[in-house]
Amino acid sequence: MADEPLSASDFGTAFKGFLEQAASGVPTEEPIFVRRLRDHLGVDPAALPVVSQEFSITDRPNVQVALDAYLEGKGRSAEILGFVTPYGRLRGSSITDLLARTRGGFVGESSVQEGPVEYVHVDLGEGKSVMCIDTALVLVTSDNGPIALLISSGHEQGPFRGKIQLQAMAPERDLAERLLADLRIEVRQRNVYRGRVISLEQEQFGSVNVRFHELPKVDRQQIILPEGVLERVESHAIAFARHAERLRAAGRHLRRGLLLHGPPGTGKTMTAMYVVGSLPGRTVLLLTGGGLGLVEQSVAFARMLEPSMVVLEDVDLVAEERTRQHPGQNAVLFELLNQMDGLTEDADIIFLLTTNRPDLLEPALAARPGRIDQAVEVPLPDASCRHRLFDLYANGLELEVEDIGRLVDRTRGVSAAFIRELLRKAALFAADETENGITVLDRHLDEALHDLVIEGGELTKSLLGGAPSPVT
């Protein structure tokens, strides 16, 4: 009689029995991290409590700098252990995962094994960077006793997404809690973003990244404005910062908003960069590009790192009157207003906004005290300013013109940006004629002005903030 074929169900039952029989003859391997923790702590780790602390993923470099500073303390040292599973790296892990037996492994095998320590390189701008532990177990030895610290980054789509999780374990719970408390203090005191120019950016899976910026140095002599304009800006921003402590002691509020408005190319951005450069040590948050959707987070950074400044250029693009917007377009405006209203009066935060179209601004933003309390017009340059602009932008050139006043008159109604481009183009025409040095003559300037006004057309004039009188 022929054997009947074995069904899938029967095969499964038989194979299960085989595995159980095989396992019964194989001694269960103690997970390696059970042994490592017991040897380090001197007690069974399964009987110890675990205390936790979470940080935002943006604090990754701060956590590393804080840990490095902590371990440099007298009588402290550490061994750093990496770990892997049979299926690769283990992210979003906990100390419980390291203590687990056979889960996910082969018969008698621990699911987690020692492996390489994983690091993440974080750029800090200005040629600086820090190598940060991504996932590792740190066995700390101190004069007060041994501590185990687990550092783990959450999965991009897991419960700890966008978080750095720290878990500490020690023979005495107070020792573990003290370690996390010390790290929290170090994170605040050694924050790598303090005093820097940064912006927040939304990344894939919703995580937030911090980008460092290095703004060009702008000297006061480079700001060409009518008399009294720059002085009003300095009074509201720079002088306030200089006397912050005395003003606070006298009960004066420090939170303030400054709006620079005027036609394109008149120097609003240059003025903003000058203000930033005149306030060393003040953290600057730029709201730009993808960061416009992160107003709440940016203002939270400003609160944490004050004294600080929040800079939003071309605010009219996100703060037009509600009647001119389509549904859903003014979410950034609402969030900006909410965040400005939510700050305490003694918060040393400057909101510096610029716009080409103040007439389009949300009335509540432009007029309500406590949001914007100083509006300064940055106008088109008058004759005196245009003369000074020619001197400024001719720096490095040999400027040989018969009558500079003629040029000043012919550029009536143009912006500072237009004059800068005029001299740049004239220098290019002059450079084509000589090999050594650049000497700009009247005809080079005439040719450059004709090229910008006539050949460039209305769009070029508009982009450069220029509406000069006809070329003669």
C-alpha positions in Angstrom: 0.0 0.0 0.0 1.5 3.4 -1.1 2.2 6.0 1.6 -0.3 8.9 1.6 1.2 12.3 0.9 2.0 14.4 4.0 -0.3 17.4 4.4 1.0 20.9 5.1 -0.7 20.8 8.6 0.9 17.5 9.4 4.3 18.7 8.2 4.0 21.8 10.4 3.1 19.8 13.5 6.0 17.4 12.9 8.5 20.2 12.3 7.4 22.0 15.4 7.9 18.8 17.4 11.4 18.5 15.9 12.3 22.1 17.0 11.0 21.5 20.5 13.0 18.3 20.8 16.1 20.0 19.4 15.7 23.0 21.8 15.3 20.7 24.8 18.8 19.4 24.2 20.5 22.8 23.7 21.3 24.9 26.7 19.7 28.4 26.5 22.4 31.0 26.0 22.3 33.9 28.4 21.9 37.2 26.5 25.3 38.8 26.3 24.0 42.2 27.5 22.5 40.5 30.6 26.0 39.4 31.5 27.7 42.7 30.5 25.2 44.7 32.6 25.4 42.3 35.6 29.2 42.5 35.5 29.2 46.3 35.3 26.4 47.0 37.8 27.2 44.2 40.2 23.6 43.0 40.4 21.0 41.3 38.3 19.9 44.0 35.8 16.4 42.4 35.5 15.7 43.5 39.1 16.6 47.2 38.5 14.3 50.1 37.5 14.9 52.0 34.3 14.6 55.8 34.2 14.1 57.6 30.9 14.6 61.0 29.3 13.6 62.1 25.8 15.1 64.9 23.7 14.1 66.2 20.3 16.2 64.9 17.4 17.4 68.5 16.9 19.1 68.1 20.3 21.3 65.3 19.0 24.5 67.4 19.0 23.6 68.9 22.3 23.2 65.5 23.9 26.5 64.4 22.6 28.3 67.6 23.8 26.6 67.2 27.2 27.6 63.5 27.4 31.2 64.3 26.5 31.3 67.1 29.1 29.8 64.8 31.8 32.3 62.0 31.1 35.2 64.5 31.3 34.3 65.0 35.0 36.7 63.8 37.6 36.6 60.1 38.4 34.5 59.2 35.4 35.1 56.9 32.4 33.0 54.9 30.0 32.9 51.9 27.7 30.7 52.3 24.7 29.0 49.2 23.2 27.2 48.8 19.9 24.6 46.1 19.2 22.9 44.4 16.3 20.1 41.8 15.7 20.2 38.9 13.2 18.3 41.3 10.9 20.5 44.3 11.2 20.6 47.4 13.3 18.3 47.9 16.3 16.8 51.4 16.4 14.2 52.7 18.9 15.4 50.1 21.3 15.2 49.9 25.1 17.2 48.3 27.8 14.5 45.7 28.0 15.3 44.7 24.3 18.9 44.1 25.3 17.9 41.9 28.1 15.5 39.8 26.1 16.3 36.1 25.3 15.9 34.3 22.0 13.3 36.7 20.6 14.0 36.8 16.8 17.0 34.6 17.1 17.8 30.9 16.3 17.4 28.1 18.8 19.3 28.9 22.0 20.6 32.2 20.6 20.2 35.7 22.0 18.3 38.1 19.7 20.8 41.0 20.3 24.5 40.7 19.9 27.4 43.1 20.3 28.2 45.1 17.1 29.8 48.3 16.0 28.8 51.6 17.6 26.8 53.7 15.2 27.6 57.4 14.9 26.0 60.3 13.0 28.0 63.2 11.7 26.4 66.6 12.5 27.6 69.8 10.8 27.7 72.8 13.2 28.7 75.4 10.6 31.9 77.5 10.6 33.9 74.4 9.8 32.9 72.7 13.0 31.2 69.3 13.4 30.5 66.7 16.0 30.3 62.9 15.8 27.2 61.9 17.7 26.3 58.4 19.0 23.2 57.2 17.2 22.6 54.0 19.1 24.8 52.5 21.8 25.0 51.3 25.4 27.4 53.4 27.5 28.8 51.7 30.6 29.7 54.6 32.9 32.1 54.3 35.8 32.1 57.1 38.4 33.2 57.7 41.9 29.5 57.5 43.0 29.0 54.1 41.4 28.4 52.3 38.1 25.6 53.4 35.7 24.4 52.0 32.4 23.1 54.6 29.8 21.3 53.5 26.6 21.2 56.1 23.8 18.8 55.3 21.0 17.3 57.2 18.0 13.7 56.4 17.1 12.6 54.9 13.9 11.6 57.4 11.2 8.0 56.0 11.5 8.1 54.5 15.0 6.7 55.8 18.3 9.9 57.7 19.1 10.1 59.3 15.7 12.1 62.6 15.9 13.3 61.8 19.4 16.6 60.8 21.1 15.8 58.5 24.0 18.1 58.1 27.0 17.5 55.2 29.5 19.6 54.9 32.6 20.0 52.0 35.1 22.1 51.9 38.3 22.2 49.8 41.5 20.7 52.9 43.2 17.9 54.6 41.3 18.9 58.0 42.6 22.3 57.6 40.7 20.5 57.0 37.4 18.2 60.0 37.9 21.1 62.2 38.8 22.9 61.3 35.6 19.9 62.3 33.5 19.5 65.5 35.5 23.1 66.4 35.0 22.8 65.7 31.2 19.7 68.0 31.0 21.6 70.8 32.7 24.6 70.3 30.3 22.3 70.3 27.3 20.9 73.7 28.3 24.2 75.2 29.2 26.2 73.9 26.2 23.5 74.3 23.5 25.4 74.4 20.2 22.7 76.7 18.6 23.0 79.5 21.1 24.4 82.7 19.6 24.3 81.3 16.0 22.2 82.1 12.9 20.0 79.1 12.2 16.8 78.0 10.4 14.6 75.0 10.8 13.8 72.7 7.9 11.2 70.0 7.5 12.7 66.7 6.4 11.3 63.4 5.2 8.9 61.6 7.5 8.2 65.0 9.3 11.5 65.2 11.2 13.1 68.7 11.7 16.6 69.6 10.8 18.6 72.6 12.0 20.6 74.5 9.4 23.4 76.9 10.2 23.9 80.1 8.3 26.9 82.4 8.0 25.7 85.9 7.0 28.1 88.3 5.4 29.5 91.0 7.6 27.8 94.3 7.0 29.5 97.5 8.3 27.5 100.6 9.2 29.3 102.5 6.4 27.7 100.1 3.9 24.2 101.1 4.9 23.3 104.2 2.8 20.0 105.6 4.0 18.6 109.1 4.5 19.5 110.8 7.7 17.6 109.4 10.8 16.4 106.2 9.2 19.2 103.9 10.4 19.3 105.7 13.7 15.6 104.7 14.3 16.4 101.1 13.5 19.4 101.1 15.9 17.4 102.7 18.7 14.7 100.1 18.5 16.9 97.0 18.1 20.5 97.5 19.1 20.1 100.1 21.9 17.3 98.0 23.4 19.6 95.0 23.5 22.4 97.1 25.0 20.3 98.2 28.0 18.2 95.0 28.3 19.0 94.3 32.0 18.4 97.9 33.1 15.2 98.0 31.2 14.0 94.7 32.7 14.9 95.9 36.2 12.8 99.0 35.6 9.8 96.9 34.6 10.1 97.7 30.9 9.1 94.9 28.5 11.8 93.6 26.1 9.8 91.8 23.5 9.6 94.0 20.4 8.8 93.9 16.7 10.4 95.9 14.0 9.0 96.2 10.4 11.3 97.5 7.6 9.2 98.5 4.6 9.9 100.1 1.3 10.4 99.4 -2.5 12.5 96.4 -3.7 16.3 96.9 -3.6 16.4 99.8 -1.2 18.5 98.0 1.5 16.1 96.3 3.8 18.0 93.0 3.7 21.3 94.7 4.2 19.9 96.7 7.1 18.6 93.4 8.7 22.0 91.8 8.3 23.7 94.8 9.8 21.4 94.5 12.9 22.1 90.8 13.2 25.9 91.5 13.0 25.6 94.3 15.6 24.1 91.9 18.2 26.9 89.3 18.8 25.8 86.5 21.1 22.1 86.8 20.1 20.6 83.7 18.5 19.0 84.4 15.2 16.1 82.3 13.8 15.5 82.8 10.0 12.0 81.9 8.8 12.6 81.0 5.2 11.7 78.4 2.5 10.5 75.2 4.1 10.9 76.7 7.5 7.8 78.9 7.0 5.7 75.9 8.2 7.7 75.7 11.4 6.9 79.0 13.0 5.9 77.4 16.3 9.1 75.4 16.5 11.2 78.4 15.5 9.7 80.7 18.2 10.1 77.9 20.7 13.9 77.8 19.8 13.9 81.6 20.2 12.4 81.3 23.7 14.8 78.6 24.7 17.9 80.5 23.4 17.0 84.1 24.2 18.3 86.7 23.9 17.2 86.0 20.3 15.8 87.4 17.1 13.3 86.0 14.6 13.8 87.3 11.1 11.1 86.9 8.4 11.8 88.6 5.1 9.0 89.5 2.6 6.3 89.0 5.2 3.7 90.2 2.7 4.0 86.9 0.9 2.5 85.1 4.0 0.7 87.9 5.7 -1.6 89.5 3.1 -5.0 90.6 4.1 -7.3 87.7 4.5 -9.7 89.1 1.9 -6.9 88.7 -0.7 -6.0 85.1 0.2 -7.4 81.8 -0.9 -8.6 79.5 1.9 -5.7 77.9 3.7 -3.1 80.3 2.6 -2.8 82.3 5.8 -2.0 79.5 8.2 1.6 80.8 8.5 0.2 84.3 9.4 -2.1 83.0 12.0 0.7 80.9 13.6 3.1 83.9 13.6 0.5 86.1 15.3 -0.3 83.4 17.8 3.3 82.9 18.7 4.0 86.6 19.1 0.9 87.0 21.3 2.0 84.0 23.4 5.3 85.4 24.5 5.7 87.1 27.9 6.6 90.7 27.8 10.0 90.2 29.4 11.0 87.7 26.7 14.2 89.3 25.1 13.1 88.4 21.6 13.2 90.8 18.6 10.9 90.1 15.6 12.4 91.7 12.6 10.2 91.6 9.5 10.6 93.1 6.0 8.1 93.8 3.3 7.9 95.5 -0.1 4.1 96.0 0.2 3.1 97.3 3.7 -0.4 98.0 2.2 -1.0 94.3 1.8 -0.1 93.4 5.4 -2.6 92.0 7.7 -3.8 95.1 9.7 -3.5 93.2 13.0 0.2 92.5 12.3 1.1 96.0 11.3 -0.9 98.0 13.9 -1.5 96.0 17.0 0.9 96.9 19.9 3.0 94.0 21.0 3.3 92.5 17.6 4.9 95.3 15.6 5.7 98.4 17.6 8.0 100.2 15.2 7.7 100.5 11.5 10.6 102.1 9.6 10.4 103.0 5.9 13.5 102.3 3.8 12.9 104.6 0.9 14.4 104.9 -2.6 17.7 106.8 -2.2 17.6 110.6 -2.6 20.3 112.5 -4.5 22.7 112.6 -1.5 22.3 108.8 -1.0 22.8 108.1 -4.7 26.0 110.0 -4.6 27.2 108.0 -1.6 26.1 104.8 -3.3 28.3 105.5 -6.4 31.2 106.0 -4.0 30.4 102.8 -2.2 30.0 100.5 -5.2 32.9 102.1 -7.1 35.3 100.8 -4.4 38.1 98.8 -6.1 37.6 100.6 -9.5 39.2 103.6 -11.1 36.2 105.8 -11.6 37.0 108.6 -14.1 33.8 110.6 -14.9 33.5 114.2 -15.9 30.4 115.0 -13.8 29.2 112.6 -11.1 26.2 114.9 -10.6 25.0 114.0 -14.1 24.9 110.4 -13.1 23.1 111.2 -9.9 20.5 113.1 -11.8 20.1 110.3 -14.4 19.5 107.7 -11.8 16.6 109.6 -10.1 14.1 107.0 -8.8 16.3 104.0 -8.8 17.2 101.7 -5.9 20.5 101.0 -4.3 20.4 97.6 -6.0 20.1 99.3 -9.4 23.2 101.4 -8.8 25.2 98.4 -7.7 24.3 96.5 -10.9 25.0 99.6 -13.0 28.6 99.8 -11.7 29.0 96.1 -12.0 28.0 96.1 -15.6 30.1 99.2 -16.4 33.1 97.5 -14.8 32.5 94.5 -17.1 32.4 96.7 -20.2 35.6 98.5 -19.1 37.4 95.2 -18.4 36.8 94.1 -22.0 39.0 97.0 -23.2 42.0 96.6 -20.9 44.1 93.8 -19.4 45.4 95.5 -16.3 43.1 97.2 -13.8 39.6 98.5 -14.5 39.0 102.1 -15.3 35.4 103.0 -15.6 34.7 106.0 -17.9 31.5 108.0 -18.7 30.9 106.0 -21.8 31.0 102.7 -19.9 28.4 104.0 -17.5 26.3 105.3 -20.4 26.5 101.9 -22.1 25.6 100.1 -18.9 22.7 102.5 -18.2 21.4 102.0 -21.7 21.7 98.2 -21.4 19.7 98.2 -18.1 17.0 100.7 -19.0 16.5 100.2 -22.7 17.8 96.7 -23.6 16.8 95.2 -20.3 13.2 96.4 -20.5 10.6 97.0 -17.8 11.1 93.6 -16.2 14.8 94.2 -15.5 14.1 97.7 -14.1 11.4 96.2 -11.9 13.7 93.4 -10.6 16.4 95.9 -9.7 14.0 98.4 -8.2 14.7 101.0 -10.9 12.6 103.6 -12.6 15.2 106.1 -13.9 14.5 109.0 -16.1 14.9 108.4 -19.9 18.5 108.1 -21.1 19.8 111.3 -22.8 
